[in-house]
Amino acid sequence: MTKKKILVVEDSPYLAESLSDMLGIKGYEAVLAPTGREGVSIAIEQQPDLILLDIRLPDIDGYEVYRRIRENEWGATANIIVLTASESTENISKNIDLPKEDVLFKPDWSVSDLLAKIAKKLS
C-alpha cells in the first residue's frame, strides 16, 4: 500500500518540519514547499492526496495559490486544508470558496484536530 502524499505549503521552517515529522509518524509522505509558487508547481506536478496551505507566504499568498491550483484540471477537486494565523473565517470565505470546516486557525488547532481533518479528507 502506498503512503498518502501530503503537500505542506508553509513558510515557517519550524512549523513545516514539525508538520512533516508528525505526518511521517502517522504514515503519510510529506512534501514541503516554503513559497506559494513552489506550492503550486509541486501540487500540479506531483498531485498530492492533500494540501495543507498557509495563507501568509513570502511571494504569492495562499489565496492565489488556491486559485491557481483550482484552475488546473486535477486541482479542481484537490483536497485542501487551510492553516492560518492571521485571517478570519469571513475573510477566507470572501477570498476562496472553501468550507469553514476546512480551515484551522494557528495556534488554536491541536495535532489531533489536524489529524482528524486529514483522515476525514483522505477517507
PEWO-V770490 format. One record per pair of residues at least 4 apart in sequence whose C-alpha atoms are under 6 Angstrom apart, sorted by the first residue. I is the first residue (numbers start at 1). GAP is how many residues later the second one is. Records with the same first field share a line. If there is no record, write none. Layout:
I->GAP  GAP
This chain:
3->25  26
4->24  45
5->24  25  43  44
6->24  42  43  44  45
7->23  24  25  44
8->24  43  44
9->24  25  30  44
10->6  24  44
11->23  46
12->4
13->4
19->4
20->10
23->5
24->4  5
33->5  6
35->22
36->24  29
38->4
39->4
40->25
42->4
43->4
50->29  30
51->29
52->29  30
53->29  30
54->8  28  29  30
55->6  7  29
56->5
57->4
62->4
69->6
70->5  6
81->21  22
82->21
83->21  22
84->21  22
85->20  21
92->4
93->4
112->4
119->4
